[in-house]
């Protein structure tokens, strides 16, 4: 079974976002390995959960949007309109504090 995209992949400079979407897509298709965490899973302190809380993402809305289809860029553009006001500053902050090795 192929694993989801790398933690370090980025969409429009947002690190981890493509991996989170990839896991949601795989979960929907029944292809996500059972030991993987994903946005909305019962493990509150998983990295996907940290990401969603940091950006103020409504997880059920994100899951529904991913299920509608579209590219990572399309979904991020949708998210930018719905999540935070000063997107550029949030992305810079995320890039500075998201030392992925500290979470993984």
Order of alpha helices (4+ residues) and beta strands (2+ residues): beta-beta-alpha-alpha-alpha-alpha-alpha-alpha
